[in-house]
C-alpha cells in the first residue's frame, strides 16, 4: 500500500512538472480558435453547432498533444539559454526537475499522439500532421536566425482554426484562412510585447527578436501594427463566412481588448504578464462565445 502511495505521489509530482513545463493552462489561447472554426464549419456542413463527441475529443487530443510537443521542444532547445535568464531559470527544464532525456521522450510521445489522432480524424488531417509538427518545432530554431520568429509562433497557433475546419469539413475554406492569419498577427503582436521583458538577454545571447533588433519604441509600433492586421483579417473572416451581427460584436470586443492590452504595456512594462495572460485569455473566450451565439441565432436557436 505504501509503495502504491509513493508511486502515486511521484506521478503527481511528475505531471505537475510537465504541466509547468508546457504552461498547460495557456492552451486556452489556441483552444478558443479551433473551437470557433469547428462551430462555423459545423453550422455550414451539418446545420448544427455540435460536431459530435468523436470529432470533438479527437480535435482536443490533437490540440493538446501538438501544443505539448511545441512547448516541450522549445524548452528542450532553450534549456541552456533559460538557465542564464533570471526570469526563466526556475523552469523544470532548467532546475533539474526534468532531465533533457525526459523532455525529449515527452516530445516524441506527444508527436506520435498528434499524428495518430490526426489519422483518426481524416486523411487530409493525417497528410498535414507532419508538416504541422515541422512548423510547431520551427519556432524554437527560428529565433536563432531571424526576428520573424514572432510570426512563426503566430503561425503555430494559427494552424488551430485551419485544423478545426479540416476536422469537420475535410477541406480548408477561405474563411478559416482569414481567421488563421488573424490569429497569426494577434499572437505575433502580443509575443513582441512579451519579448520586451527579455530584450537585454536576447541581445546578450545573440537571439533574434523584434525588441532586441528594433528597440522598445519601434517594437511597440510593430506590435500595434500586427494587432491592426489581426482585427482587419478577423473582419474578413466574419464577412467571408457570412456571419451575423453577434459575430461582428465579437470582433469589436476583441479589438477593444487589444487596445486595452496595448495601453497596459505602454503605461508600464510591469503590466506585461497581465496583458499577456489575462487579456488574451479573455479575448479568445469572448470571441468564441460571440461566434457560438451568432451560430445559434442563425440556426433559429437550435443546437
N, C-alpha and C positions, 0 to 999 in steps of 0.2 A: 504493500500500500504506500509506504513512504517513498519507494523508488518511483512509483507511478506519479506521485505528487511532485517529486523532483523533476521528472521528465516534463510534466505539465508546466511547471514554473519556468523551466528553461525554454520551453516552446513559446510561452507568453512573452518572455523577455526577447527572444529572437524575433518574434512577429512585431513587437514594439520597435525594435531596432530597424527592421526592414521598412516598417511604416514611416519611421522618421527619416530613413534614408531617401525615400522617394516622395516625402511630404504628401502622403496619401490623401489628406484632406483637400488638397488643391486639385484633385481630379474633377471637382465641380466646374473648373474653368472650361474644360472640353466636353464634359458630360452634358451640359446645358445645350450645346450646339449640335451634338449628334442626335439628341432627343428632339430638338427643334426640326432638324431635317427629316427625321423619321416621321414626325407628325404631319408635316407638309406633304411628304411623299405618300403617306398612307391615305390622307384625305383625297389626293389626286387619284390614287390607284384603287383604293378599297372603299372610298366614301366613308371612312371611319378614322377617328384619331388613334385608335388602338391597333398596333401592328401584330398582336398575338404574343403569347408568352415565349415561344421558341425563338422568334426573331429578336425580341426584347432582351432575353437572357444572353443569347449569343453575342449581341452587339455590346452589351455591358461587359461581358467577359473579354471581348476583343479590345474594347476601350481600355480597361484596367490593365490588361497584360501588355498592350502596346505602350502605355504610359509608364508602367513599371520598367519595361525594357529601356525606354528612352532615359528615364531618370537614373536608373541603376548604371547604365553605360556612361552617362555624364559624370556621375560620382566616381566611377571606376577610373575614368580618364583624368579627372581633375584632383585626385586624392593628394598628389604632391603639392599642387598649387594651393588647394584648400588648407593644407597644413600650415602654409605661410601667411594665410589671411586670417586676421583676428576675428572676422565675422563668421568664418566657416570652419575654424579649427576644431570645433566641438562636434562636428558631424560624425555619425557612426563609421563612415568610411575612413576617417582620419584618426579618431581617438582610440582605435583598437577594438571597438566593439564588434566590427565586422571585418573580416580579412578580405584581401583582394580576391582570393580564390572563391570565397562565399559569394561575393558580389558578382563575380563573373558567372558562376553557376546560376545565380538568381536571374541574370540577364538572359542566359541561354534558355532556361526553363520558360520564362515569360515569352521569349520569341517563339518558341515551339507552340505554346498555348495560343498565341495570337494567330499563327499560321493554321493551326488545327481549327480554331473557332471560325476563321475566315473560310476555310474549306467547307465547313458545315453550313455557312450562310448561303453562298452560291459560287459559281465558277469564276465570275468577274472579281469577287472579293478575294478568292484564292490567288488569282493571277496577279493581283496588285499587292498582295500581302508582303512579299519580299521587297519590292521597290519601296513600299511604305516604311518598312523597317530600315532600309538604307537611308531614307530621308530623316527618320527619327534619330538615327545614330549620327547623322551628319553634323548636327548642331555642335556636338561635343568636340568635333575636329575643326569645324569652320572657324571658330573664334581664334584659332591659332594662325589663320591665314587672311581673314577678311572681316571688316566691320559689318558685312552683310549677315553676320551670324544672327542678329536680331530678327531678320526676315526669315532665316532658315528655321528659327524657333517658331515663328509665326506660322510658317508652312506646316510644321509638325502638328500644331494644334488645328490648323485649318483643314487638315485631312479628315477631321472628325465629321463635319457635316456632309462631305462627299461620301464618306464611308456609310453614313446613315442613309443617304439616298440610294446607294448601291444595294444595301441590305434589303430595302423594301421594294425598289423598282428594278434592280438589276441593271441600272444604267446611271449615267451622270448628267442629269438635266442642267440646263443653263442656270436656273435659279440657285442650285446647290453650289455652283462655281462662284457666283457672286457672293453668296453667304460665306463661302470658304475664304475668299480673298478679303472680305471684310474682317474675318477672324484673324487673318494673316497680319493685317495692318493694326488691328486692335492689340494683338499680342506684342507685335514689334514695338508699338508705341509705349506700352507700359513696361516692356523689358528695357527699353532705353532709359526710362525713369529709374527703374530698379538698379540698373548698372551704374547710376551716378554714385551709389554707395561704394563702389569698388574702383573708381576712376584711378586712384593712385596705385592700387595693387595691380590693375591691368597694365599700367604703364611700366611698373617695375618688372612684371613678369613677361613683358613683350606681347601681351594678348591684345587682340583687336576688338575694340568696341567703339561705338559712336561717341560716347563721352570721352574716352581716352584719346581719340583722334581729333575730335572737333571742339572739345571743351564743353563747359556747362551751358553757356548761353545758347550756342548753336544746337546742342543736344535737346534742350527744351523746345526749341522751334521745330526741330525734326520730329520729335515726339508728337507735337501738336499737329504737324502735317500728316503723320501716319494716322492719327485718330480722325482727322477730317476725311481722309481717304476711306477709313472704315465706315463712317456714317454714310458717305456717298454710295459705297458699294452695298450697304445694307438697304438703302433706299432702292437701289437697283434690284436687289433680291425680292423685296416686297412687291415691287411693280411687276417684274417678270413672272413671279409666281401667281400674280393675280389675287393677292391677299387683300383684306379689308381694312377698315378704319382702326380696329384694335391692334393690328399688326403695325400700322403706321404710328400708333401711340407708343408701341414698344420701341420703335426706332427713336422717337422723340425722347423717351425716358432714358434710353441708352446714351443718347447724345448729352443729355443733362448730366448723367453720371460721369461721363468722360470729361466734361467741362469741370465738374467738381474735383475730379482726380487731378487734373492739370493744376487747378487752383491750389489744392492741398500741397502739392510738391513745390510749386512756385513760391508759396508762402513760407515753407520751412521743410528742409530735407528730412527732418525728423519725422515728418508725416508720410514718408515713402512706404513703410510697412502697412500703414492704414490704407493708403491709396491703392497699394498693390493687392493686399489680401482681402480687404473688406469691400471696397468699392467694386472691384472686378468680379468678386463672387456674387454680389447682389445683381450686377448687370446681367450676368448670364441667366440667373433665375427669373428676373423681371422680364427680360426679353422672351424667355421660354414661356412664361405664364401668359404673356400677351399673344404669342403665336398659338398656344393651345386654346385660349379663349376665342381668338379670331376663327380658328377652325371649327369650334363648337357652334359659334354664331352662324357661320356659313353652312353648316350642316343642319341648321334649324334646331340646335340644342341637342341633337342626338350624338351619342358616342359610338 
